[in-house]
């Protein structure tokens, strides 16, 4: 019989470290979260060789008392909770009390810390879990932790680390997520002596996105905020033009903690469904403030996974909130005839991540300019701005510049005296013109309330004709609208079919003889759960034996499907589908039916057919994208066209 051994503390610590300290980014995560929990509003992180040889984290938080420093490196020693009951009401990022002990077990660690009440701090050195030195030193308020030679005493673990450049990229990615999770904290990240990015801690999430991802991404984001039962969600939603090919840009935080959640991802993607092409995913940054008793973060030592109570309700609430927010915005992409290249300070073009401007000066300049204009102008203008916000901001700024205090040069034949008289009369003219601006602003608000795709706007359409027997050209005010006739017709067909499906009004055609199908146990359970969905699609199905069913009727409008093929495709996908609401596989099949039935490219339509299709397109809630996520319409501004013809020169 094998002997049961009691492991020593060093071995236990090394085993535990395997769960918490996976790579250098794990160390940085734990140390930065501790800094934030300590109340720091400025955190500096420096790494060398991807964090394998050096990690330094400095903060200006509350520090640790001298008598408590040794305890901080004991396993399951924490200041965040006192009992198991506290796990249901966590407000801190850390709570397990394993981080420092696990890091110290596999690295050489030095800590310098000082609390505000003390004149001096303490320096504490621990290597491989063994205390090496402890002395009183002069130090600023806060804590600095230096981690050297990670996994120096566990060579097998070190062997599995990747190249320093790759490990450094993991740390950089983590720091970006931490910066976006804590906009009120100023972060500075250095790699091999070079500053990679810096945030001001101004509590402006869009500014952080600007610094990390660049102005093109930040310009295509929508502010999002909603209050749901027991939950508040804020953040930024990307427009469909910046949809990505993977889920890496679906960024979620729960109570300030960066997490990964299949439930939230599915809810967000379902909210975006009408705007996503196949194999595309949204760009979004969402902060969820949820009742702590409804979230379990004690799932894994990494604290990246969470369990959410009332998952189905949570899913539906988030999905609907995302859908409504996107539905309020007109999603017509404006295209440019030429791509403008970003330039760095040296004038060189740059587009890769990490080659961003070093500071968000445009944000500062815009805020200062707007504040000055609004403070100097009449209350009427301020009221218009506050009511209509972004829609007329630029127009008001342009109009407000008319009333700047620039001297007016005398016209030909005008004396200097007359000029002074004209300048003296400026206040009366300015006051009068401000009222005119207020009236114009109200008219602009009425205009902005109308969308380009609306019955009211259609009165001003001028259909120019058909291009390449595929696209329609429509002139509207100062824009050229280009409509893809196949995508537009496909969208109309899809909405017709979906309406019939929801209203259980799909016409069936009888089959004689019927198609007999045999189900296995899993297929049988799936069919019974979705029998109403099949009936709504137009299937007439009856039992025909123990595991056999007879399909006696199929949907009338199969548009290119064989009778049994459509049924089996839906059933096979429903077997693996778990989301609530209208099953995705049914929507996909209806979208395919609509695609096959829609008018194709290279088919000439007359003006009456165009107008009829436009009329029906305008009745839809979302006329901007076909069921597969492609845009039905794009626009090009008159300004962009005139720039190309050099009527406007930058």
ABEGO torsion letter per residue (X at the ends): XBBBBBBBAAAAAAAAAAAABABAAAAAAAAAAAAAAAGBABBBBBBBGGGAABBBBBBABAEBBAAAAAAAABBGBBAABABAAAAAABABABAAGAAAAAAAAABBBBBBBBBAABABBBBBBBBGGBBABBBBBBBBBEBBBBBBGBGAABAAAAAABBBAAAAAAAAAAAAAAAAAABAABBBBBBBGGBBABBBAGAGBAAAAAAAAAEAAAAAABBBBBBBBBGBBBBEBBBBAAABBABAAABBBBBGGBBBBBAAAAAAAAAAAAAABBBGBBBBBBBBBBBBAAABBABABAAGABBBBBGAAAAAAAAAAAAAAAAAABBBBBBBBABBBBBBBAAGBBBABBGABBABBAAAAAAAAAAAAAAAABBAAAAAAAAAAEAAAAAAAAAAAAAABABBBBBBBGBBAAAAAAAAAAAAAAAAAAAAAAAAAAAAAAAAAABBABBAAAAAABBBAEBBGGABBBBBBEABBBBBBAAAAAAAAAAAAAAAAAAAGABBBBBBOBBBBBBBBAAAAAAAAAAAAAAAAAGBBBBBAEAABBBBABBBABAGGBBAAAAAAAAAAAAAABABBEBBAAAAAAAAAAAAAABBBBGBBBBAAAAAAAAAAAAABABAABBAAGBBABBBBBAAAAAAAAGABBX
